[in-house]
Amino acid sequence: MIVFYMYAIAGFHLFHVHDPIHWGSLGLSLLTLFRVLTLEDWTDVMYEAMEMNESAWIFFVSFVVVATFIVINLFIAVVINNLEEAKKERFAADTTNPDEEHLLAQIATLRESLSTLEMRLERNRRRKPGGQRA
Protein backbone atom coordinates (compact mmCIF):
# COMPACT_ATOMS: atom_id res chain seq x y z
CA MET A 1 0.00 0.00 0.00
CA ILE A 2 2.88 2.36 0.70
CA VAL A 3 4.25 1.92 -2.82
CA PHE A 4 0.77 2.39 -4.24
CA TYR A 5 0.27 5.57 -2.18
CA MET A 6 3.67 6.99 -3.16
CA TYR A 7 3.03 6.41 -6.85
CA ALA A 8 -0.46 7.94 -6.53
CA ILE A 9 0.96 11.11 -5.00
CA ALA A 10 3.70 11.29 -7.63
CA GLY A 11 1.18 10.67 -10.43
CA PHE A 12 -1.11 13.37 -9.09
CA HIS A 13 1.69 15.93 -8.95
CA LEU A 14 3.12 14.98 -12.33
CA PHE A 15 -0.04 14.59 -14.42
CA HIS A 16 -3.08 16.24 -12.77
CA VAL A 17 -2.82 19.45 -14.83
CA HIS A 18 -2.56 17.69 -18.18
CA ASP A 19 -4.93 14.73 -17.45
CA PRO A 20 -7.44 15.60 -14.69
CA ILE A 21 -9.72 12.74 -15.71
CA HIS A 22 -7.20 10.14 -14.50
CA TRP A 23 -5.06 12.14 -12.07
CA GLY A 24 -7.36 14.96 -10.83
CA SER A 25 -7.37 13.87 -7.18
CA LEU A 26 -5.65 11.36 -4.95
CA GLY A 27 -8.63 9.02 -5.22
CA LEU A 28 -8.61 9.18 -9.02
CA SER A 29 -4.85 8.64 -8.97
CA LEU A 30 -5.28 5.50 -6.87
CA LEU A 31 -8.03 4.28 -9.18
CA THR A 32 -5.86 4.96 -12.24
CA LEU A 33 -2.96 3.08 -10.66
CA PHE A 34 -5.26 0.14 -9.96
CA ARG A 35 -6.18 0.22 -13.64
CA VAL A 36 -2.47 0.22 -14.52
CA LEU A 37 -1.81 -2.62 -12.06
CA THR A 38 -4.51 -4.79 -13.65
CA LEU A 39 -2.96 -3.94 -17.06
CA GLU A 40 -6.38 -2.80 -18.30
CA ASP A 41 -5.69 -0.26 -21.09
CA TRP A 42 -2.86 1.22 -19.06
CA THR A 43 -1.01 2.16 -22.21
CA ASP A 44 -3.77 4.66 -23.06
CA VAL A 45 -3.11 6.44 -19.78
CA MET A 46 0.64 6.31 -20.39
CA TYR A 47 0.44 7.70 -23.93
CA GLU A 48 -1.76 10.56 -22.73
CA ALA A 49 0.82 11.40 -20.07
CA MET A 50 3.60 11.12 -22.64
CA GLU A 51 1.97 13.89 -24.71
CA MET A 52 3.05 16.26 -21.93
CA ASN A 53 6.38 14.67 -21.12
CA GLU A 54 8.09 12.04 -23.28
CA SER A 55 9.87 10.46 -20.32
CA ALA A 56 6.59 9.76 -18.49
CA TRP A 57 6.91 6.15 -19.58
CA ILE A 58 9.52 5.68 -16.85
CA PHE A 59 6.84 6.32 -14.20
CA PHE A 60 4.44 3.79 -15.70
CA VAL A 61 6.93 1.05 -16.53
CA SER A 62 8.56 1.27 -13.11
CA PHE A 63 5.14 1.11 -11.44
CA VAL A 64 4.09 -1.93 -13.49
CA VAL A 65 7.34 -3.74 -12.69
CA VAL A 66 7.29 -2.93 -8.97
CA ALA A 67 3.55 -3.42 -8.45
CA THR A 68 3.28 -6.70 -10.36
CA PHE A 69 6.33 -8.00 -8.48
CA ILE A 70 4.66 -7.18 -5.16
CA VAL A 71 1.30 -8.66 -6.18
CA ILE A 72 2.89 -11.85 -7.52
CA ASN A 73 4.84 -12.23 -4.26
CA LEU A 74 1.61 -11.82 -2.30
CA PHE A 75 -0.08 -14.55 -4.35
CA ILE A 76 2.92 -16.83 -3.90
CA ALA A 77 2.87 -16.17 -0.15
CA VAL A 78 -0.82 -17.10 0.02
CA VAL A 79 -0.24 -20.31 -1.94
CA ILE A 80 2.73 -21.32 0.20
CA ASN A 81 0.79 -20.55 3.38
CA ASN A 82 -2.10 -22.74 2.22
CA LEU A 83 0.28 -25.55 1.30
CA GLU A 84 1.88 -25.36 4.76
CA GLU A 85 -1.52 -25.55 6.43
CA ALA A 86 -2.52 -28.51 4.27
CA LYS A 87 0.77 -30.21 5.10
CA LYS A 88 0.20 -29.70 8.83
CA GLU A 89 -3.35 -31.06 8.57
CA ARG A 90 -2.15 -34.10 6.65
CA PHE A 91 0.64 -34.72 9.14
CA ALA A 92 -1.84 -34.47 12.01
CA ALA A 93 -4.16 -36.93 10.24
CA ASP A 94 -1.29 -39.34 9.59
CA THR A 95 -0.09 -39.33 13.19
CA THR A 96 -3.44 -40.32 14.66
CA ASN A 97 -3.53 -43.95 15.77
CA PRO A 98 -6.14 -45.94 13.90
CA ASP A 99 -8.32 -48.27 15.92
CA GLU A 100 -7.90 -52.04 15.86
CA GLU A 101 -10.94 -52.68 13.64
CA HIS A 102 -9.61 -50.33 10.99
CA LEU A 103 -6.22 -52.07 11.01
CA LEU A 104 -7.83 -55.50 10.74
CA ALA A 105 -9.94 -54.33 7.80
CA GLN A 106 -6.83 -53.04 6.04
CA ILE A 107 -5.03 -56.34 6.66
CA ALA A 108 -7.99 -58.27 5.23
CA THR A 109 -8.00 -56.06 2.13
CA LEU A 110 -4.27 -56.57 1.66
CA ARG A 111 -4.66 -60.36 2.02
CA GLU A 112 -7.37 -60.37 -0.65
CA SER A 113 -5.18 -58.34 -2.99
CA LEU A 114 -2.24 -60.66 -2.33
CA SER A 115 -4.27 -63.80 -3.02
CA THR A 116 -5.59 -62.27 -6.26
CA LEU A 117 -2.04 -61.54 -7.38
CA GLU A 118 -0.93 -65.05 -6.47
CA MET A 119 -3.75 -66.55 -8.56
CA ARG A 120 -2.82 -64.40 -11.55
CA LEU A 121 0.83 -65.40 -11.26
CA GLU A 122 -0.13 -69.06 -11.08
CA ARG A 123 -2.33 -68.72 -14.21
CA ASN A 124 0.51 -67.04 -16.07
CA ARG A 125 2.90 -69.86 -15.15
CA ARG A 126 0.47 -72.50 -16.41
CA ARG A 127 -0.06 -70.74 -19.75
CA LYS A 128 3.63 -70.65 -20.63
CA PRO A 129 4.96 -73.78 -22.33
CA GLY A 130 7.05 -75.95 -20.08
CA GLY A 131 6.36 -73.75 -17.06
CA GLN A 132 9.25 -71.45 -18.00
CA ARG A 133 9.41 -68.00 -16.54
CA ALA A 134 9.80 -64.95 -18.75
N, C-alpha and C positions, 0 to 999 in steps of 0.2 A: 504494500500500500504506500510505503514511503516513496518508492521509485515512481509509482503511478502519480502520486501527489506532486512530486518534484517536476516531472515532465508536464503535468497539467499547468502548473504555474509558469514554467518556461514557455510552453505553447501559448498560453494566454498573453504573456508579455511580448512574445515574438510576432504573433499572427493576428491578434484581436482587431487591429485597425484595418488590416487588409481583408480579413475573412471573419466578420462578426457572426456569421451563421454557425460556424463550427467552433470558434474560439472566443465568442463574445463575453463569456463569464466563466468562472471556475467550474461550475456545473456542466456547462456545454463543453469545456475543455476535457473534463473527465469522461463525458459521454463520447466525445470524438476519439479520445485515446482508447476507450473500450472498443470502438469501431475499428481502430487501427489494430488493436490486439487480436481481434477476431478475424483480421485480414479481410474484412468486408468492404470492398471498394476503397481501401485506404489509399490507393494510388491517386484517386481523384482528389482527395484532401491534400496529398503531398504536391501534386502538380499545381493546384491552386496556390499553395504557399510558395512554390518555386517561381510563380509569376512575379512575386515581390522580391524574392531573394533566391538566387540560383543555388546557393549552398544549403537551402532548407532541407534538402534530402538527407543531410547528415543527421538532423534531428529525428526524422522518421525512421531511417534505417537503424540508427542506434537504439531507438525505442523498441522497434520490432525485435531486434536481436536480444536485447536485455529482457524485455517482457516475456517473449516466448520461452527463453531460457528459464526464467523464474517459474512460469506456469508449468512447463514440462517437468521441472524438478518437483513441483508440488504434486502433480499427478503421479510421478514415480514414488514419491514419499507415501502417498495414500495407498498405492498398490503394494509397496513393501510392507507397510503397516498391516494391511489386511492379510498378506501372506504370513506374517509373523503370528498374528492372532489365530489364523487357521492352523498353523503348525503347532501352536500351544494347545489348541483344542484337540487336535489329533493325538498329540503326545499324552494329554490327560486321558483321552479315551483308550489309548493303547496300554496305559499303565494300570487301568482298573483290572482287578482280578475277576475273571469270569467264574460263574458258579459251576458246581460239579456237573449238573445236568447239561449245561451248554458244552462243557468239555467232552462229555460222553457222546453227545450228538455229533460233535465234530469228528471224534474218533470213529464213530460208526460210518459217517459219510466217507472218511478217508479209506476205511476198510472196503467199502463198496467200490470205490474208485479203483483201488488196488486190485480187487478180484476181477473187475472188468478188464483192466489192463492185462492181467495174467491170462485171462481167457483169450484175448485178442492175440497175445504172443503165442499161445499154444496153437491157435488156428493157423497163424502164419507159419509156424514150424511144420505143421502137417501138410500144408499146401506145397511146400518146396520139395522138389524131388530128392529123395535120399536123406531128408531131414537135415540138409546142410544149411548153415547159417549164411546170411548175406554179408 
